[in-house]
Amino acid sequence: MAETARSPKRSASTRKPNAKAAPAADRIRANKHQAPARPDAVLQRRGAERVQAILDAAETLLAEEGYEAATLKAIGERAGIPIASVYHYFSDRHQVDTEIIGRHIAELDQQLSTSLDGDVRLDSVQDVVDAVIDPMLTYFRTHPSCVQLWFSGRSDAVTELVQSFDESTAERTLQLGVQRELLRPDTPPLVIQLAFEVGNRLFDVAFRRTPNTGDDATIAEARRLLGLYLESYAPKSD
Protein backbone atom coordinates (compact mmCIF):
# COMPACT_ATOMS: atom_id res chain seq x y z
CA MET A 1 0.00 0.00 0.00
CA ALA A 2 1.38 3.33 -1.04
CA GLU A 3 2.44 5.50 1.82
CA THR A 4 0.17 8.47 2.28
CA ALA A 5 2.01 11.73 1.81
CA ARG A 6 2.25 13.61 5.05
CA SER A 7 1.35 17.30 5.18
CA PRO A 8 4.43 19.33 5.83
CA LYS A 9 4.64 20.97 9.25
CA ARG A 10 3.93 24.66 9.22
CA SER A 11 6.93 26.78 9.81
CA ALA A 12 6.94 29.40 12.48
CA SER A 13 6.47 32.06 9.83
CA THR A 14 3.26 30.49 8.53
CA ARG A 15 1.59 29.67 11.82
CA LYS A 16 -1.57 31.49 12.76
CA PRO A 17 -0.90 34.22 15.24
CA ASN A 18 -1.78 33.55 18.84
CA ALA A 19 -4.96 35.40 19.67
CA LYS A 20 -3.59 36.33 23.07
CA ALA A 21 -0.40 37.78 21.59
CA ALA A 22 -2.13 40.33 19.34
CA PRO A 23 -3.05 42.85 22.04
CA ALA A 24 0.51 42.84 23.33
CA ALA A 25 1.82 43.56 19.85
CA ASP A 26 -0.66 46.38 19.53
CA ARG A 27 0.57 47.84 22.78
CA ILE A 28 4.17 47.69 21.59
CA ARG A 29 3.30 49.43 18.34
CA ALA A 30 1.30 52.07 20.23
CA ASN A 31 4.16 52.68 22.62
CA LYS A 32 6.55 53.18 19.74
CA HIS A 33 4.39 56.06 18.54
CA GLN A 34 3.75 57.55 21.98
CA ALA A 35 7.20 57.33 23.51
CA PRO A 36 8.79 60.35 21.81
CA ALA A 37 6.04 62.67 23.10
CA ARG A 38 6.67 61.93 26.74
CA PRO A 39 10.25 63.30 27.00
CA ASP A 40 9.18 66.40 25.06
CA ALA A 41 6.34 67.06 27.47
CA VAL A 42 8.67 66.62 30.44
CA LEU A 43 11.22 68.99 28.90
CA GLN A 44 8.57 71.59 28.14
CA ARG A 45 7.24 71.43 31.67
CA ARG A 46 10.73 71.60 33.11
CA GLY A 47 11.54 74.57 30.86
CA ALA A 48 8.42 76.44 31.93
CA GLU A 49 9.21 75.76 35.59
CA ARG A 50 12.76 77.04 35.16
CA VAL A 51 11.60 80.22 33.43
CA GLN A 52 9.15 80.81 36.26
CA ALA A 53 11.88 80.22 38.84
CA ILE A 54 14.22 82.66 37.08
CA LEU A 55 11.58 85.39 36.94
CA ASP A 56 10.56 84.84 40.56
CA ALA A 57 14.19 85.01 41.67
CA ALA A 58 14.72 88.20 39.66
CA GLU A 59 11.68 89.84 41.24
CA THR A 60 12.87 88.89 44.73
CA LEU A 61 16.33 90.36 44.11
CA LEU A 62 14.88 93.54 42.63
CA ALA A 63 12.64 93.97 45.65
CA GLU A 64 15.22 93.13 48.30
CA GLU A 65 18.50 94.45 46.89
CA GLY A 66 17.69 96.75 43.98
CA TYR A 67 18.36 96.73 40.28
CA GLU A 68 22.15 96.63 40.29
CA ALA A 69 22.22 93.54 42.49
CA ALA A 70 19.87 91.55 40.25
CA THR A 71 22.45 90.35 37.73
CA LEU A 72 21.86 87.20 35.69
CA LYS A 73 24.49 85.41 37.79
CA ALA A 74 22.81 86.43 41.04
CA ILE A 75 19.40 85.52 39.63
CA GLY A 76 20.62 82.05 38.67
CA GLU A 77 22.14 81.51 42.11
CA ARG A 78 18.93 82.59 43.83
CA ALA A 79 16.87 80.30 41.59
CA GLY A 80 19.31 77.40 41.98
CA ILE A 81 19.83 77.24 38.22
CA PRO A 82 23.29 77.19 36.53
CA ILE A 83 24.12 80.38 34.69
CA ALA A 84 24.49 78.46 31.43
CA SER A 85 20.88 77.34 31.78
CA VAL A 86 19.77 80.90 32.53
CA TYR A 87 21.34 82.02 29.26
CA HIS A 88 19.47 79.22 27.52
CA TYR A 89 16.19 80.96 28.35
CA PHE A 90 17.26 84.61 28.45
CA SER A 91 20.04 85.98 26.27
CA ASP A 92 20.55 89.06 28.43
CA ARG A 93 19.32 90.97 31.47
CA HIS A 94 16.97 93.17 29.44
CA GLN A 95 14.91 90.17 28.39
CA VAL A 96 14.33 89.31 32.04
CA ASP A 97 13.31 92.91 32.77
CA THR A 98 10.86 92.88 29.86
CA GLU A 99 9.20 89.67 31.01
CA ILE A 100 8.86 90.96 34.56
CA ILE A 101 7.40 94.33 33.59
CA GLY A 102 5.00 92.52 31.26
CA ARG A 103 3.72 90.47 34.18
CA HIS A 104 3.29 93.61 36.29
CA ILE A 105 1.45 95.45 33.54
CA ALA A 106 -1.00 92.56 33.12
CA GLU A 107 -1.76 92.52 36.85
CA LEU A 108 -1.95 96.30 37.14
CA ASP A 109 -4.28 96.48 34.16
CA GLN A 110 -6.69 94.16 35.99
CA GLN A 111 -6.57 96.40 39.07
CA LEU A 112 -7.30 99.50 37.01
CA SER A 113 -10.10 97.74 35.14
CA THR A 114 -11.88 97.24 38.45
CA SER A 115 -11.33 100.87 39.39
CA LEU A 116 -12.22 102.44 36.04
CA ASP A 117 -14.58 100.01 34.33
CA GLY A 118 -16.49 98.75 37.32
CA ASP A 119 -19.66 100.22 38.74
CA VAL A 120 -17.81 102.85 40.76
CA ARG A 121 -19.36 106.14 41.80
CA LEU A 122 -17.42 109.07 40.37
CA ASP A 123 -18.84 112.49 41.15
CA SER A 124 -15.94 114.75 40.23
CA VAL A 125 -12.78 115.05 38.17
CA GLN A 126 -10.82 114.47 41.37
CA ASP A 127 -12.62 111.15 41.80
CA VAL A 128 -11.37 110.14 38.34
CA VAL A 129 -7.82 111.14 39.26
CA ASP A 130 -8.03 109.14 42.49
CA ALA A 131 -9.49 106.14 40.60
CA VAL A 132 -6.23 105.97 38.66
CA ILE A 133 -3.79 106.93 41.41
CA ASP A 134 -5.17 104.69 44.19
CA PRO A 135 -4.74 101.28 42.50
CA MET A 136 -1.37 102.26 41.03
CA LEU A 137 -0.08 103.48 44.39
CA THR A 138 -1.30 100.32 46.13
CA TYR A 139 0.29 98.14 43.47
CA PHE A 140 3.67 99.91 43.58
CA ARG A 141 3.73 99.72 47.36
CA THR A 142 3.16 95.97 47.32
CA HIS A 143 5.42 95.25 44.31
CA PRO A 144 8.76 97.00 44.82
CA SER A 145 10.29 95.05 41.94
CA CYS A 146 7.89 96.91 39.65
CA VAL A 147 9.10 100.27 40.98
CA GLN A 148 12.69 99.28 40.20
CA LEU A 149 11.80 98.97 36.51
CA TRP A 150 8.82 101.27 35.91
CA PHE A 151 10.45 104.71 36.16
CA SER A 152 14.03 103.87 35.33
CA GLY A 153 14.16 103.55 31.56
CA ARG A 154 16.36 100.47 31.97
CA SER A 155 15.81 99.44 28.35
CA ASP A 156 13.91 100.53 25.26
CA ALA A 157 11.64 97.49 25.48
CA VAL A 158 10.61 98.24 29.07
CA THR A 159 10.06 101.92 28.24
CA GLU A 160 7.87 101.02 25.27
CA LEU A 161 5.72 98.67 27.35
CA VAL A 162 5.20 101.29 30.06
CA GLN A 163 4.38 103.97 27.48
CA SER A 164 1.91 101.68 25.75
CA PHE A 165 0.22 100.98 29.08
CA ASP A 166 0.03 104.71 29.87
CA GLU A 167 -1.46 105.50 26.46
CA SER A 168 -4.15 102.83 26.68
CA THR A 169 -5.02 103.78 30.28
CA ALA A 170 -5.13 107.48 29.36
CA GLU A 171 -7.57 106.69 26.56
CA ARG A 172 -9.73 104.66 28.94
CA THR A 173 -9.65 107.47 31.50
CA LEU A 174 -10.71 110.06 28.93
CA GLN A 175 -13.61 107.91 27.78
CA LEU A 176 -14.71 107.42 31.38
CA GLY A 177 -14.55 111.14 32.14
CA VAL A 178 -16.57 112.02 29.06
CA GLN A 179 -19.16 109.27 29.65
CA ARG A 180 -19.68 110.42 33.24
CA GLU A 181 -19.93 114.03 31.96
CA LEU A 182 -16.99 115.05 34.10
CA LEU A 183 -14.84 116.04 31.11
CA ARG A 184 -15.93 117.86 27.98
CA PRO A 185 -16.41 115.70 24.88
CA ASP A 186 -13.90 117.90 23.03
CA THR A 187 -11.14 117.29 25.59
CA PRO A 188 -8.00 116.57 23.52
CA PRO A 189 -6.43 113.13 24.13
CA LEU A 190 -3.12 114.97 24.59
CA VAL A 191 -4.47 116.44 27.81
CA ILE A 192 -4.85 113.03 29.47
CA GLN A 193 -1.57 111.79 27.99
CA LEU A 194 0.26 114.76 29.52
CA ALA A 195 -1.48 114.11 32.83
CA PHE A 196 -0.06 110.58 32.81
CA GLU A 197 3.41 111.89 31.93
CA VAL A 198 3.29 114.29 34.87
CA GLY A 199 1.84 111.62 37.15
CA ASN A 200 4.63 109.21 36.28
CA ARG A 201 7.29 111.79 37.08
CA LEU A 202 5.70 112.64 40.42
CA PHE A 203 5.35 108.95 41.32
CA ASP A 204 9.03 108.58 40.47
CA VAL A 205 9.89 111.43 42.84
CA ALA A 206 7.67 109.97 45.56
CA PHE A 207 9.36 106.55 45.43
CA ARG A 208 12.82 108.03 45.29
CA ARG A 209 12.09 110.09 48.39
CA THR A 210 10.55 107.13 50.23
CA PRO A 211 11.52 103.95 48.35
CA ASN A 212 9.24 101.42 50.04
CA THR A 213 5.94 103.25 50.23
CA GLY A 214 6.24 106.44 48.18
CA ASP A 215 6.33 109.85 49.85
CA ASP A 216 2.80 110.73 50.99
CA ALA A 217 3.33 114.48 50.63
CA THR A 218 4.47 114.10 47.01
CA ILE A 219 1.54 111.84 46.20
CA ALA A 220 -0.86 114.36 47.74
CA GLU A 221 0.60 117.13 45.59
CA ALA A 222 0.29 114.89 42.53
CA ARG A 223 -3.41 114.41 43.25
CA ARG A 224 -3.91 118.15 43.68
CA LEU A 225 -1.94 119.14 40.60
CA LEU A 226 -3.62 116.63 38.29
CA GLY A 227 -7.07 117.34 39.70
CA LEU A 228 -6.76 121.09 39.12
CA TYR A 229 -5.34 120.58 35.64
CA LEU A 230 -8.10 118.25 34.46
CA GLU A 231 -10.77 120.32 36.19
CA SER A 232 -10.07 123.03 33.61
CA TYR A 233 -11.56 120.63 31.01
CA ALA A 234 -14.72 119.94 32.98
CA PRO A 235 -18.05 121.03 31.43
CA LYS A 236 -18.91 124.57 32.37
CA SER A 237 -21.99 124.87 34.55
CA ASP A 238 -24.82 127.07 33.28
C-alpha positions as CSV (number, residue, x, y, z in Angstrom):
1,M,0.0,0.0,0.0
2,A,1.4,3.3,-1.0
3,E,2.4,5.5,1.8
4,T,0.2,8.5,2.3
5,A,2.0,11.7,1.8
6,R,2.2,13.6,5.0
7,S,1.4,17.3,5.2
8,P,4.4,19.3,5.8
9,K,4.6,21.0,9.2
10,R,3.9,24.7,9.2
11,S,6.9,26.8,9.8
12,A,6.9,29.4,12.5
13,S,6.5,32.1,9.8
14,T,3.3,30.5,8.5
15,R,1.6,29.7,11.8
16,K,-1.6,31.5,12.8
17,P,-0.9,34.2,15.2
18,N,-1.8,33.5,18.8
19,A,-5.0,35.4,19.7
20,K,-3.6,36.3,23.1
21,A,-0.4,37.8,21.6
22,A,-2.1,40.3,19.3
23,P,-3.0,42.9,22.0
24,A,0.5,42.8,23.3
25,A,1.8,43.6,19.8
26,D,-0.7,46.4,19.5
27,R,0.6,47.8,22.8
28,I,4.2,47.7,21.6
29,R,3.3,49.4,18.3
30,A,1.3,52.1,20.2
31,N,4.2,52.7,22.6
32,K,6.5,53.2,19.7
33,H,4.4,56.1,18.5
34,Q,3.8,57.5,22.0
35,A,7.2,57.3,23.5
36,P,8.8,60.4,21.8
37,A,6.0,62.7,23.1
38,R,6.7,61.9,26.7
39,P,10.2,63.3,27.0
40,D,9.2,66.4,25.1
41,A,6.3,67.1,27.5
42,V,8.7,66.6,30.4
43,L,11.2,69.0,28.9
44,Q,8.6,71.6,28.1
45,R,7.2,71.4,31.7
46,R,10.7,71.6,33.1
47,G,11.5,74.6,30.9
48,A,8.4,76.4,31.9
49,E,9.2,75.8,35.6
50,R,12.8,77.0,35.2
51,V,11.6,80.2,33.4
52,Q,9.1,80.8,36.3
53,A,11.9,80.2,38.8
54,I,14.2,82.7,37.1
55,L,11.6,85.4,36.9
56,D,10.6,84.8,40.6
57,A,14.2,85.0,41.7
58,A,14.7,88.2,39.7
59,E,11.7,89.8,41.2
60,T,12.9,88.9,44.7
61,L,16.3,90.4,44.1
62,L,14.9,93.5,42.6
63,A,12.6,94.0,45.7
64,E,15.2,93.1,48.3
65,E,18.5,94.4,46.9
66,G,17.7,96.8,44.0
67,Y,18.4,96.7,40.3
68,E,22.1,96.6,40.3
69,A,22.2,93.5,42.5
70,A,19.9,91.5,40.3
71,T,22.5,90.3,37.7
72,L,21.9,87.2,35.7
73,K,24.5,85.4,37.8
74,A,22.8,86.4,41.0
75,I,19.4,85.5,39.6
76,G,20.6,82.1,38.7
77,E,22.1,81.5,42.1
78,R,18.9,82.6,43.8
79,A,16.9,80.3,41.6
80,G,19.3,77.4,42.0
81,I,19.8,77.2,38.2
82,P,23.3,77.2,36.5
83,I,24.1,80.4,34.7
84,A,24.5,78.5,31.4
85,S,20.9,77.3,31.8
86,V,19.8,80.9,32.5
87,Y,21.3,82.0,29.3
88,H,19.5,79.2,27.5
89,Y,16.2,81.0,28.4
90,F,17.3,84.6,28.4
91,S,20.0,86.0,26.3
92,D,20.5,89.1,28.4
93,R,19.3,91.0,31.5
94,H,17.0,93.2,29.4
95,Q,14.9,90.2,28.4
96,V,14.3,89.3,32.0
97,D,13.3,92.9,32.8
98,T,10.9,92.9,29.9
99,E,9.2,89.7,31.0
100,I,8.9,91.0,34.6
101,I,7.4,94.3,33.6
102,G,5.0,92.5,31.3
103,R,3.7,90.5,34.2
104,H,3.3,93.6,36.3
105,I,1.4,95.4,33.5
106,A,-1.0,92.6,33.1
107,E,-1.8,92.5,36.9
108,L,-2.0,96.3,37.1
109,D,-4.3,96.5,34.2
110,Q,-6.7,94.2,36.0
111,Q,-6.6,96.4,39.1
112,L,-7.3,99.5,37.0
113,S,-10.1,97.7,35.1
114,T,-11.9,97.2,38.4
115,S,-11.3,100.9,39.4
116,L,-12.2,102.4,36.0
117,D,-14.6,100.0,34.3
118,G,-16.5,98.7,37.3
119,D,-19.7,100.2,38.7
120,V,-17.8,102.9,40.8
121,R,-19.4,106.1,41.8
122,L,-17.4,109.1,40.4
123,D,-18.8,112.5,41.1
124,S,-15.9,114.8,40.2
125,V,-12.8,115.0,38.2
126,Q,-10.8,114.5,41.4
127,D,-12.6,111.2,41.8
128,V,-11.4,110.1,38.3
129,V,-7.8,111.1,39.3
130,D,-8.0,109.1,42.5
131,A,-9.5,106.1,40.6
132,V,-6.2,106.0,38.7
133,I,-3.8,106.9,41.4
134,D,-5.2,104.7,44.2
135,P,-4.7,101.3,42.5
136,M,-1.4,102.3,41.0
137,L,-0.1,103.5,44.4
138,T,-1.3,100.3,46.1
139,Y,0.3,98.1,43.5
140,F,3.7,99.9,43.6
141,R,3.7,99.7,47.4
142,T,3.2,96.0,47.3
143,H,5.4,95.2,44.3
144,P,8.8,97.0,44.8
145,S,10.3,95.0,41.9
146,C,7.9,96.9,39.6
147,V,9.1,100.3,41.0
148,Q,12.7,99.3,40.2
149,L,11.8,99.0,36.5
150,W,8.8,101.3,35.9
151,F,10.5,104.7,36.2
152,S,14.0,103.9,35.3
153,G,14.2,103.6,31.6
154,R,16.4,100.5,32.0
155,S,15.8,99.4,28.4
156,D,13.9,100.5,25.3
157,A,11.6,97.5,25.5
158,V,10.6,98.2,29.1
159,T,10.1,101.9,28.2
160,E,7.9,101.0,25.3
161,L,5.7,98.7,27.4
162,V,5.2,101.3,30.1
163,Q,4.4,104.0,27.5
164,S,1.9,101.7,25.8
165,F,0.2,101.0,29.1
166,D,0.0,104.7,29.9
167,E,-1.5,105.5,26.5
168,S,-4.1,102.8,26.7
169,T,-5.0,103.8,30.3
170,A,-5.1,107.5,29.4
171,E,-7.6,106.7,26.6
172,R,-9.7,104.7,28.9
173,T,-9.6,107.5,31.5
174,L,-10.7,110.1,28.9
175,Q,-13.6,107.9,27.8
176,L,-14.7,107.4,31.4
177,G,-14.5,111.1,32.1
178,V,-16.6,112.0,29.1
179,Q,-19.2,109.3,29.6
180,R,-19.7,110.4,33.2
181,E,-19.9,114.0,32.0
182,L,-17.0,115.0,34.1
183,L,-14.8,116.0,31.1
184,R,-15.9,117.9,28.0
185,P,-16.4,115.7,24.9
186,D,-13.9,117.9,23.0
187,T,-11.1,117.3,25.6
188,P,-8.0,116.6,23.5
189,P,-6.4,113.1,24.1
190,L,-3.1,115.0,24.6
191,V,-4.5,116.4,27.8
192,I,-4.8,113.0,29.5
193,Q,-1.6,111.8,28.0
194,L,0.3,114.8,29.5
195,A,-1.5,114.1,32.8
196,F,-0.1,110.6,32.8
197,E,3.4,111.9,31.9
198,V,3.3,114.3,34.9
199,G,1.8,111.6,37.1
200,N,4.6,109.2,36.3
201,R,7.3,111.8,37.1
202,L,5.7,112.6,40.4
203,F,5.3,108.9,41.3
204,D,9.0,108.6,40.5
205,V,9.9,111.4,42.8
206,A,7.7,110.0,45.6
207,F,9.4,106.6,45.4
208,R,12.8,108.0,45.3
209,R,12.1,110.1,48.4
210,T,10.5,107.1,50.2
211,P,11.5,103.9,48.4
212,N,9.2,101.4,50.0
213,T,5.9,103.3,50.2
214,G,6.2,106.4,48.2
215,D,6.3,109.9,49.8
216,D,2.8,110.7,51.0
217,A,3.3,114.5,50.6
218,T,4.5,114.1,47.0
219,I,1.5,111.8,46.2
220,A,-0.9,114.4,47.7
221,E,0.6,117.1,45.6
222,A,0.3,114.9,42.5
223,R,-3.4,114.4,43.2
224,R,-3.9,118.1,43.7
225,L,-1.9,119.1,40.6
226,L,-3.6,116.6,38.3
227,G,-7.1,117.3,39.7
228,L,-6.8,121.1,39.1
229,Y,-5.3,120.6,35.6
230,L,-8.1,118.3,34.5
231,E,-10.8,120.3,36.2
232,S,-10.1,123.0,33.6
233,Y,-11.6,120.6,31.0
234,A,-14.7,119.9,33.0
235,P,-18.0,121.0,31.4
236,K,-18.9,124.6,32.4
237,S,-22.0,124.9,34.5
238,D,-24.8,127.1,33.3
